[in-house]
Amino acid sequence: MLLRSLLLPVAFVLALATWSRGLSQKQEQSSSLPAASTTVQYHGGPLLTNPNGINVYLIWYGGFSQKDRNSITAFFASFRGPGPHQGPSVSTWWRTISTYKDKAGKPVSSTVRLVREVADLYSSGKTLKRTQIANFVQGKIDSKIFPLDSNGIYLVLTAKDVTVERFCMGSCGFHESLKIGARARVIFAHIGDPTVQCPGLCAWPYALPAYGPPGHALVAPNGVGADGMIINIATLLAGAATNPFKNGYFQGDALAPLEAVTACPGIFGPGAYPGYPGNLLVDEISKASYNAYGSNGRKFLLPAIWDIISLNCKVHN
């Protein structure tokens, strides 16, 4: 097994902007936001461009509540569309990623779908190294539990009582590539449940910020842990699709790049500034803040994406 680390912390730059200053207001129609960084550039490498979509293979490592599992799988189901709801959705959020093209002019896959999931109840204990995350993925491929899919993303989610190397130490997750056999290379990723270990770093704005003055945590529509993970899953999906092998779209150092979402730290709606996520929609009954509709009436908060056409940060296209 050859592990090629991309060293891609998801949320450290997001954490630098997590000084919360109050509850969100109703979201305006426009989601176009001022540029938060210099432009994200293309470096000529391959992207995930299968026209049939990006397949996600999910490992639940540790104990997850059924409520959290349902929330996360509903997020993946929402790439198909929000159902009867009109307005901002998970699928309209992903449209900005679909404008990223490779050197042959092929766009990133227009949809994402969860095709297989398995549970692992602490087979390697509750303290893990990043190399063990790679080993979980390779083991599932070698044993034919998961197929070998070079346009897929193998996602390992760890429960709130599992400690993973460098998780919550400036990183809420990472994506890397893994060589399988002589030629094939696949993308895998890890995200942890931040509920106990680092909600202020990896679940902001649904938890008090880890840095800066105290503010007000927003109400999470699906729970702090699940919504924190969904924000970071969205961040990783965007980064892995547009920069899978460290030579796609990014800004800055290839070993610590700003990618499609991390180039827009802490932005979730119009009017965002450091410590304030922007103007969001608010559920009249639960008071939960969100910016995207999902399947079966679900509501989610998704991060802004760098729009390579308008050269600014955009939540919805």
C-alpha positions in Angstrom: 0.0 0.0 0.0 1.3 3.4 -0.9 -0.2 6.3 1.0 0.1 9.7 -0.6 -0.8 12.4 1.9 -2.3 15.6 0.7 -2.2 17.1 4.2 -5.5 18.8 3.7 -7.0 20.0 7.0 -10.6 20.9 6.4 -11.5 23.4 8.9 -8.5 25.2 10.5 -9.0 28.2 8.3 -12.7 28.0 9.1 -11.8 28.1 12.8 -9.9 31.3 12.3 -13.1 32.9 11.4 -15.3 31.5 14.1 -16.1 34.5 16.3 -19.9 34.3 16.5 -21.8 37.6 16.9 -25.4 36.8 17.0 -28.2 34.8 15.5 -28.8 34.7 11.8 -31.3 36.7 9.9 -33.4 35.7 6.9 -31.3 34.9 3.9 -31.5 37.2 0.9 -32.0 35.8 -2.6 -28.4 36.7 -3.7 -25.8 34.3 -2.4 -22.8 36.0 -4.2 -20.2 37.2 -1.7 -17.1 39.3 -1.8 -13.9 37.4 -2.5 -12.3 36.0 0.7 -9.0 35.2 -1.0 -7.1 35.4 -4.2 -8.2 33.2 -7.0 -8.2 29.4 -6.8 -6.1 28.2 -9.8 -6.0 25.1 -11.8 -2.7 23.1 -11.8 -3.5 20.7 -14.6 -4.2 17.5 -12.7 -7.2 15.1 -13.0 -10.5 15.8 -11.3 -13.5 13.5 -10.5 -15.4 13.8 -13.7 -17.4 10.7 -14.2 -20.7 11.9 -15.8 -22.6 9.2 -13.9 -21.7 10.9 -10.6 -19.3 10.5 -7.7 -20.0 7.3 -5.7 -19.4 7.5 -1.9 -18.5 4.4 0.1 -19.1 5.1 3.8 -17.6 3.4 6.9 -19.2 4.3 10.2 -16.4 3.7 12.7 -17.7 3.5 16.3 -21.1 4.0 17.7 -23.5 6.5 16.1 -27.0 7.3 17.0 -29.7 6.4 14.5 -30.7 10.1 14.4 -27.2 11.2 13.4 -26.9 8.4 10.8 -30.3 9.4 9.3 -29.3 13.1 9.1 -26.0 12.3 7.3 -27.5 9.8 4.8 -30.3 12.3 4.2 -27.7 14.9 3.2 -26.3 12.5 0.6 -29.8 11.7 -0.7 -30.4 15.4 -1.1 -28.0 15.7 -4.1 -30.9 14.3 -6.1 -33.0 17.4 -5.3 -34.9 18.9 -2.4 -38.3 17.4 -3.3 -41.3 19.8 -3.2 -39.2 22.7 -1.7 -38.3 25.5 -4.0 -35.2 27.6 -3.4 -31.6 26.9 -2.2 -30.8 23.2 -1.9 -28.0 20.8 -1.7 -28.1 20.2 -5.4 -28.0 23.9 -6.3 -25.0 24.3 -3.9 -23.1 21.6 -5.8 -23.7 23.3 -9.2 -20.8 25.7 -8.5 -18.5 22.7 -8.1 -19.8 21.4 -11.5 -18.3 24.5 -13.2 -14.8 23.2 -12.4 -13.3 21.6 -15.5 -10.2 19.5 -16.2 -7.7 20.3 -19.0 -9.9 18.3 -21.5 -12.9 20.6 -20.6 -14.8 17.8 -18.7 -16.6 19.2 -15.7 -16.6 17.7 -12.2 -19.4 15.1 -11.8 -22.8 16.9 -11.4 -24.0 14.7 -8.5 -22.9 12.7 -5.5 -24.5 9.5 -4.3 -24.1 7.2 -1.3 -23.9 3.7 -2.8 -22.7 1.6 0.1 -22.2 1.8 3.8 -20.8 -0.5 6.5 -20.4 -0.3 10.2 -17.2 -1.0 12.2 -17.6 -1.2 16.0 -14.2 -0.2 17.2 -12.2 -3.0 15.5 -9.0 -1.1 16.1 -9.9 0.5 19.3 -10.7 4.1 20.1 -7.4 5.8 19.3 -6.4 5.8 15.6 -3.6 6.9 13.4 -4.3 8.4 9.9 -2.6 5.4 8.4 -5.2 3.2 10.0 -7.9 5.1 8.2 -6.2 4.2 4.9 -6.0 0.6 6.1 -9.8 0.4 6.8 -10.4 1.6 3.2 -7.9 -0.8 1.6 -9.3 -3.7 3.7 -12.8 -3.1 2.5 -11.6 -3.0 -1.2 -9.4 -6.0 -0.8 -12.2 -8.0 0.7 -14.6 -6.9 -2.0 -16.9 -5.3 0.4 -16.3 -2.1 -1.5 -15.5 -2.1 -5.3 -12.4 -0.4 -6.6 -13.7 2.9 -7.9 -11.2 5.5 -9.1 -13.9 8.1 -9.4 -15.4 7.4 -6.0 -14.7 8.7 -2.5 -14.2 6.3 0.4 -15.4 8.2 3.5 -14.6 7.1 7.1 -16.6 8.8 9.8 -15.5 8.3 13.4 -17.8 8.5 16.4 -17.5 11.2 19.2 -15.5 8.8 21.5 -12.8 8.0 18.9 -9.6 10.0 18.8 -7.9 10.3 15.5 -4.4 11.6 14.9 -4.5 15.4 14.3 -8.3 15.5 14.5 -9.3 18.6 16.5 -5.8 19.9 16.4 -6.4 22.4 13.6 -8.2 19.8 11.5 -11.7 18.5 11.3 -10.9 16.0 8.5 -8.7 15.3 5.6 -8.7 13.7 2.1 -5.9 11.7 0.7 -5.1 9.3 -2.2 -4.3 5.6 -1.8 -2.6 3.4 -4.3 -4.3 0.0 -4.8 -2.3 -2.5 -6.8 0.1 -1.5 -9.6 -1.8 1.4 -11.1 -5.1 2.2 -9.5 -5.4 5.1 -7.1 -8.5 6.0 -5.0 -9.5 8.9 -2.9 -10.4 8.4 0.8 -11.3 10.8 3.5 -11.9 11.1 7.3 -14.2 13.2 9.3 -14.8 12.9 13.0 -17.8 13.7 15.2 -16.8 16.9 17.0 -19.6 16.9 19.6 -17.3 16.2 22.6 -13.8 16.8 21.4 -14.0 20.2 19.5 -17.4 21.6 18.8 -16.1 25.1 18.7 -13.6 24.3 16.0 -15.5 21.7 13.9 -19.2 22.6 14.5 -19.2 26.4 14.4 -21.5 28.3 14.1 -23.6 25.7 15.9 -21.2 25.8 18.9 -19.4 28.6 20.7 -16.3 29.4 18.8 -13.0 27.9 19.8 -11.2 31.2 19.1 -12.1 34.8 19.7 -14.7 36.4 21.9 -17.7 34.4 23.0 -20.9 34.9 21.0 -24.1 33.0 20.4 -24.3 29.5 19.0 -26.9 29.0 16.4 -29.6 26.3 16.7 -28.6 23.3 14.6 -31.5 21.7 12.5 -30.1 18.2 12.9 -28.0 18.4 16.1 -24.6 19.9 16.7 -22.6 16.8 16.0 -24.4 15.8 12.8 -24.5 19.3 11.4 -20.9 19.9 12.2 -20.0 16.7 10.4 -22.2 17.6 7.4 -20.5 21.0 7.0 -17.1 19.2 7.0 -18.4 16.4 4.7 -19.5 19.1 2.2 -16.1 20.8 2.5 -14.2 17.5 1.8 -16.5 16.4 -1.0 -15.8 19.7 -2.8 -12.1 19.6 -2.2 -11.7 15.9 -3.1 -13.7 16.4 -6.3 -11.7 19.4 -7.5 -8.3 18.6 -6.1 -8.1 14.8 -5.7 -4.4 14.3 -6.2 -2.8 17.6 -5.0 -2.6 19.0 -8.6 -6.1 20.1 -9.3 -7.7 23.4 -8.2 -6.2 25.1 -5.2 -4.6 28.3 -4.0 -1.3 28.5 -2.2 1.1 25.7 -1.1 0.2 22.3 -2.5 1.0 20.7 0.8 -1.5 22.9 2.7 -3.8 24.3 -0.1 -6.9 26.4 0.1 -9.4 24.5 -2.0 -12.8 25.1 -3.4 -14.4 25.6 0.1 -11.5 26.4 2.4 -10.7 29.4 0.2 -14.0 30.9 1.6 -13.5 30.4 5.3 -16.4 30.9 7.7 -18.8 32.0 4.9 -22.3 30.5 4.9 -24.5 33.4 3.6 -24.6 37.0 2.3 -23.0 39.6 4.6 -20.6 37.2 6.2 -17.5 38.5 8.0 -15.1 37.0 10.5 -17.2 35.7 13.4 -20.5 36.1 11.6 -21.6 33.3 9.2 -23.9 35.5 7.1 -27.6 36.0 6.7 -29.3 32.6 6.9 -32.8 31.2 6.8 -34.3 30.5 10.2 -37.0 27.9 10.9 -40.0 29.6 12.5 -40.7 26.8 14.9 -37.3 25.3 15.9 -35.4 28.5 15.3 -32.7 26.4 13.6 -30.5 28.3 11.1 -29.8 26.8 7.6 -29.2 27.8 4.0 -30.2 24.7 2.0 -33.2 22.4 1.7 -32.7 18.7 1.5 -34.8 15.6 0.9 -37.8 14.8 3.1 -38.0 18.2 4.6 -34.4 18.3 5.9 -32.5 21.5 6.3 -28.8 21.9 6.2 -26.0 24.5 6.5 -23.5 24.4 3.7 -20.3 26.4 3.3 -19.6 28.8 0.5 -17.7 27.6 -2.6 -15.1 29.6 -4.6 -16.8 30.3 -7.9 -14.2 30.1 -10.7 -16.4 32.1 -13.1 -17.4 35.1 -11.0 -14.2 34.9 -8.9 -16.0 35.2 -5.5 -17.4 33.0 -2.8 -20.9 31.7 -3.5 -23.3 29.5 -1.5 -25.7 28.6 -4.3 -25.6 28.7 -8.0 
